[in-house]
Amino acid sequence: MKIYDYDGKKNICGKRIKEARNKQGLTQSDLAAQLQVSGIIIERDSISRIEIGTRFVADYELKELSRILKVSVTWLLGID
C-alpha cells in the first residue's frame, strides 16, 4: 500500500495528539499503554513518529486516540 505525504507529513493530527497528550499529563508510553489496553497494538516509538508526522494514523487509531485524549476526532484533524 502506498501512503502519500500531505504537506510533507504522513498525518495531519500528530501535533494535536501531542498537545492533547501533554494537556492530559500523559507520557508517550502512557498513551501507548492505554491504546494497547483498548486492543490497538502500538509502541512508544510509534507515538513519537505519529507526533512528528512520520507515521500514518489509521481511522480506528484516530477514533481511540480521541477517546483516550478526551478530544474530538475533528479537533485532532484541525477541523474544530
C-alpha positions in Angstrom: 0.0 0.0 0.0 1.3 3.4 -0.9 1.0 6.0 1.7 1.2 9.6 0.4 2.5 12.6 2.2 0.4 15.7 2.9 2.4 18.8 3.2 5.5 16.7 3.8 3.9 14.6 6.6 2.1 11.2 6.8 -0.6 12.6 9.1 -2.2 15.9 10.0 -3.1 15.0 13.6 0.3 14.5 15.2 0.8 18.0 16.5 -2.7 18.0 18.2 -2.2 14.5 19.6 1.0 15.7 21.3 -0.8 18.8 22.5 -3.7 16.8 24.0 -1.4 14.2 25.4 0.6 16.8 27.2 -2.6 18.5 28.5 -3.7 15.2 30.0 -0.3 14.8 31.6 0.4 11.5 29.7 3.8 10.3 28.5 4.1 8.7 25.1 4.5 5.3 27.0 1.3 6.0 29.0 -0.6 6.7 25.8 0.8 3.6 24.1 -0.2 1.5 27.1 -3.8 2.9 27.1 -4.1 2.1 23.4 -2.8 -1.4 24.0 -5.4 -1.9 26.7 -8.0 -0.9 24.0 -6.7 -3.5 21.6 -4.5 -1.3 19.5 -1.0 -2.7 19.5 1.3 0.2 19.3 4.7 1.1 20.9 6.0 4.3 22.4 8.2 4.9 19.4 5.1 4.8 17.1 3.5 7.5 19.2 6.7 9.6 18.7 6.6 9.0 15.0 2.9 10.0 14.9 3.6 13.2 16.7 6.4 14.2 14.4 4.3 13.2 11.4 6.4 10.3 10.0 3.8 7.6 10.7 0.3 7.2 9.1 -2.6 7.1 11.6 -5.4 4.7 10.8 -9.0 5.8 11.3 -9.6 3.3 14.1 -6.5 4.6 15.8 -7.7 8.1 15.5 -11.0 7.2 17.0 -9.4 5.6 20.0 -6.9 8.4 20.4 -9.7 10.9 20.6 -11.5 8.9 23.3 -8.4 8.4 25.4 -7.3 12.1 25.0 -10.8 13.4 25.6 -11.0 15.4 22.4 -13.0 15.1 19.2 -11.7 13.5 16.1 -12.5 16.7 14.3 -10.3 18.6 16.7 -7.4 16.2 16.2 -7.8 16.7 12.4 -7.7 20.5 12.9 -11.3 21.0 11.7 -12.6 22.5 15.0 
